[in-house]
Amino acid sequence: MAKIKNIYFLRILRNLLVLIGIFFSLCLLLAFTTLPFWGFHWLGTSKSELKEEPKTIVLLGGGGMPSESNLMRSWYVEKAAKSFPKAGIVIAMPGDLADSLSTPVLMQKELELRGVKNIRISFEDKGTNTRAQAMNCQRIIKMQNPVLLVSSPEHMRRAVLCFRKAGFEKVNALPAFENATEADLSFKDDELGGNKLFVPDVGQSISVRYQLWNHLKYEILIAREFAALTYYKLRGWI
């Protein structure tokens, strides 16, 4: 009996490993196409209209401070603040406002370094997910006034849908896309010395050095975000 159980277990394990191998092979092949980029782009732009001048710019916090997500979002908020000088700014990030080293306070200091006056800045410091942030913003932003959300591209669609579900009538969005460098990053491997045997040259292949890895990262972000969108939809948050 034990032998039969072991056989069934090994069959299940083998089939599982085969499925995992097929899945990762498909992910790798997909990374050589442009589909991951366009999926990422769609998440960032599908709900990112800017139809009217916002009364409030909402900076939706990401990681800690400093972090790639918060610094990117702060950069875009500074640009938006200059484009709409009459708009107030809400930093939606949980943290202790009495602590000068807390993330929301450091985000405020980052905006001040970029020329945004602190008199324009207020906080939503309680919400720990997008749904809670949208609901808490009801108490500090007039629902009928146009708002401009600033967040990472993969989070943009969910953020807009959450604020609309919470009752905000005019929701605009500004996705914090990063810009690719304009420099030509190709090089000739042999000119840089080192070992030459059995090592392929990759200096002229930007797709292998950068695009492949970026697209694999996009695939993970897209998968995570679609899981979040599904959960939010089932909970009735969007």
Beta strands, then each sheet from edge to edge (+ up, - down):
strand 1: 56-60
strand 2: 88-92
strand 3: 121-124
strand 4: 147-151
strand 5: 171-175
sheet 1: 3+ 2+ 1+ 4+ 5+
end
